[in-house]
Amino acid sequence: MQLDLYYGDNLPVLRSLESGTVDLIYIDPPFNTGKVRTLHNACYEDSYEDYLAFLTPRLQEARRILKDGGSLFVHLDFREVHYVKVELDKIFGRKSFVNEIIWAYDYGARSKTRWSPKHDNILWYAKSPGEYCFRYDEIDRIPYMAPSLVGPEKAAKGKTLTDCWWCTIVPTNGKERVGYPTQKPLGILERIVRVHSNPGDLCLDFFAGSGSFGVAAHRLGRRCILVDSNPDAIRVMQDRFRSLGYLVSNNFT
């Protein structure tokens, strides 16, 4: 399955892509924490004087290259999500907003001065309201809390998830961990790919980081374009894909 990796500034890469050609875009951009994010031998600067000025032209390009039935998922946290949502409403139109998904986890230290933040926000926008891929039968099922109230058939099948997703982060010593900071779990990304695209579709992540979205797409039979300007990210992805036996087209801009 096609897997294209681009090393360079994602904005010119996005501008080089043809309009209306991508089925699904997921991005996990920097969260603007004001820190240098480090793990093992990989790190990146996560601080912007004007975060929206940086992100907005990239979101505009994302809308342009999406197909009419395509979707964009933007993964953020409490720091910038509200401002980015307002900007996305301007770019896509408020009617294109479909869901805010909450990814909740329970890992790490607890604050003694406020409620400990243990969730991320994933904004889902459809380029064309009412025309998007949502494969209902591919949604994960979870047990009913009171199975005796719904009957044996429903109880055996389970109920579909809501917009609140509980999933642990990638464990520090887990097999999935590849040594890149802010790596997201495959369980979250495979769910997005499986429900919001079809086999053979073209997916894109232009803040590729650890390459997890590419792994999710490849596993599920989708083509994928990955872009990152951090040499550590490129090294981590190349090592990861090589260990998995993936054939990758490397592009340097």
C-alpha positions in Angstrom: 0.0 0.0 0.0 1.3 3.5 -1.0 3.1 5.3 1.8 4.8 8.6 0.9 7.0 10.4 3.4 7.9 14.1 2.9 10.7 15.8 4.9 10.3 19.6 4.9 8.0 22.5 5.7 4.4 21.2 5.3 3.0 24.4 3.8 4.8 24.1 0.4 4.1 20.4 0.4 0.4 21.1 0.9 0.4 23.7 -1.8 1.9 21.2 -4.2 -1.0 18.8 -3.8 -3.9 18.8 -6.2 -7.2 20.2 -5.1 -9.9 17.7 -4.1 -7.7 14.6 -4.0 -7.5 13.5 -0.3 -10.2 11.6 1.4 -9.2 11.9 5.1 -6.8 14.3 6.9 -5.8 13.8 10.5 -3.3 16.2 12.2 -1.8 16.3 15.6 0.0 19.7 15.4 2.1 21.2 18.2 0.0 22.1 21.2 1.9 25.4 21.9 2.9 24.3 25.4 5.8 26.8 25.5 8.2 23.9 26.1 10.7 21.8 24.2 9.1 18.3 23.9 11.8 15.7 24.4 11.9 11.9 24.6 15.0 9.9 24.3 16.9 11.3 21.3 13.9 13.0 19.7 12.7 16.5 20.5 10.9 19.5 19.0 10.2 23.1 19.9 6.6 23.6 20.9 6.2 27.4 21.3 4.7 30.0 18.9 4.2 33.7 19.3 1.2 33.6 17.0 -0.1 30.1 16.9 -3.1 30.9 14.6 -0.9 32.7 12.1 1.2 29.5 11.9 -1.7 27.1 11.6 -4.4 28.9 9.6 -2.8 28.8 6.2 -2.2 25.1 6.6 -5.8 24.5 7.6 -6.9 26.5 4.5 -4.8 24.2 2.3 -6.3 21.2 4.1 -9.7 22.2 3.0 -8.7 22.8 -0.6 -7.1 19.4 -1.0 -9.9 17.5 0.6 -12.5 15.8 -1.7 -16.1 17.0 -1.4 -16.9 14.0 0.9 -13.6 14.3 2.8 -13.1 15.0 6.5 -10.5 16.8 8.6 -9.6 15.7 12.2 -7.6 18.2 14.3 -6.1 16.8 17.5 -5.4 19.5 20.2 -5.8 20.1 23.9 -7.2 22.9 26.1 -4.5 25.4 25.3 -5.5 26.2 21.7 -8.6 24.2 20.8 -11.1 27.0 21.3 -9.2 29.4 19.1 -8.6 26.8 16.4 -12.3 25.9 16.4 -13.3 29.5 15.7 -10.8 29.6 12.9 -12.0 26.3 11.4 -15.6 27.7 11.5 -14.4 30.5 9.3 -12.5 28.3 6.9 -15.0 25.4 6.6 -18.2 27.1 7.7 -20.0 26.4 11.0 -22.3 23.8 9.3 -19.2 21.7 8.5 -18.4 21.1 12.1 -19.6 17.6 13.0 -18.2 16.5 16.3 -15.8 17.4 19.1 -14.4 14.0 20.3 -12.9 13.9 23.8 -10.0 11.4 24.2 -9.8 10.7 27.9 -6.9 8.9 29.6 -5.6 8.3 33.1 -1.8 8.4 33.3 0.9 10.6 34.7 1.2 13.0 37.6 -1.6 14.7 39.4 -1.8 18.5 39.9 -2.1 19.9 43.5 -3.3 23.3 42.3 -6.1 22.5 39.8 -8.1 19.6 38.3 -5.5 17.5 36.4 -6.0 17.8 32.7 -6.4 14.2 31.4 -8.0 14.6 28.0 -7.4 15.8 24.5 -9.9 17.4 22.0 -10.3 16.1 18.4 -12.3 18.4 16.1 -14.1 16.8 13.2 -15.0 18.9 10.1 -16.6 17.7 6.9 -15.8 19.6 3.8 -19.4 19.2 2.6 -22.0 19.2 5.4 -24.1 16.0 5.1 -21.7 14.4 2.7 -18.9 12.5 4.4 -17.7 9.0 5.2 -19.1 7.5 8.4 -19.0 3.7 8.3 -21.4 3.0 11.2 -20.8 -0.8 11.1 -17.1 -0.3 11.7 -17.6 1.5 15.0 -16.1 -0.3 18.0 -18.7 -1.8 20.4 -18.6 -1.8 24.2 -20.7 -3.7 26.7 -24.0 -2.4 27.9 -23.9 -1.4 31.6 -27.2 -3.2 32.2 -27.3 -6.0 29.5 -30.4 -7.6 31.0 -32.5 -4.5 30.1 -31.7 -4.7 26.3 -32.2 -8.4 25.6 -29.6 -11.0 24.7 -29.2 -10.0 21.0 -28.3 -6.4 21.8 -26.2 -7.4 24.8 -24.2 -9.8 22.7 -23.5 -7.1 20.0 -22.8 -4.3 22.5 -23.4 -0.6 22.0 -21.6 1.9 19.8 -19.2 4.5 21.2 -20.1 8.1 21.9 -18.0 11.2 21.4 -16.0 10.4 24.6 -13.3 7.9 23.9 -11.4 6.3 26.8 -8.0 4.9 25.8 -4.7 4.9 27.7 -1.7 6.8 26.3 1.1 4.8 24.7 2.8 3.2 27.8 6.4 4.3 28.3 7.6 0.6 28.2 4.9 -0.6 25.7 5.7 -2.4 22.5 4.0 0.4 20.5 6.4 3.1 21.8 8.9 4.3 19.3 10.7 7.0 21.3 9.0 10.1 19.9 7.4 12.6 22.3 3.6 13.0 22.1 3.1 9.7 20.2 -0.6 8.9 19.9 -2.0 5.4 20.4 -2.8 3.3 17.3 -6.2 2.5 18.8 -7.4 6.1 18.5 -6.0 6.5 15.0 -7.2 3.2 13.6 -10.7 4.1 14.8 -10.6 7.3 12.8 -9.2 5.7 9.7 -11.6 2.7 9.8 -14.8 4.7 10.3 -14.0 7.8 8.2 -12.4 6.3 5.1 -12.7 3.4 2.8 -10.1 0.8 1.7 -7.9 2.3 -1.0 -8.7 5.9 0.0 -5.9 8.5 0.3 -5.1 9.8 3.8 -2.8 12.6 4.9 -1.1 13.7 8.1 1.1 16.8 7.7 2.3 16.8 11.3 3.3 13.2 11.1 5.6 13.0 14.2 6.0 9.3 15.1 4.2 8.1 12.0 1.4 6.4 13.9 -1.3 7.7 11.5 0.6 6.2 8.6 0.8 2.8 10.4 -2.9 2.9 11.1 -3.7 3.7 7.4 -1.3 1.1 6.1 -2.7 -1.6 8.4 -6.2 -0.9 7.1 -5.4 -0.8 3.4 -5.4 3.0 2.8 -2.8 5.0 1.0 -1.1 7.7 3.0 1.0 10.8 2.8 3.0 11.9 5.8 4.9 15.2 6.2 7.2 16.5 8.9 9.9 19.1 9.1 11.7 17.6 12.1 14.7 15.4 11.3 14.1 13.4 14.5 10.6 12.6 13.3 11.8 11.5 9.9 14.4 9.3 11.5 11.9 7.7 13.9 9.4 7.1 11.1 12.0 5.6 8.7 13.2 3.2 11.5 9.7 2.3 12.4 8.5 1.6 8.9 11.7 -0.4 8.1 11.1 -2.6 11.1 7.5 -3.2 9.9 8.7 -4.0 6.4 6.8 -1.1 4.8 7.9 0.2 1.4 8.1 4.0 1.7 8.7 6.7 -0.9 11.0 9.3 0.6 10.7 12.9 -0.6 12.9 15.7 0.5 11.7 19.3 -0.1 
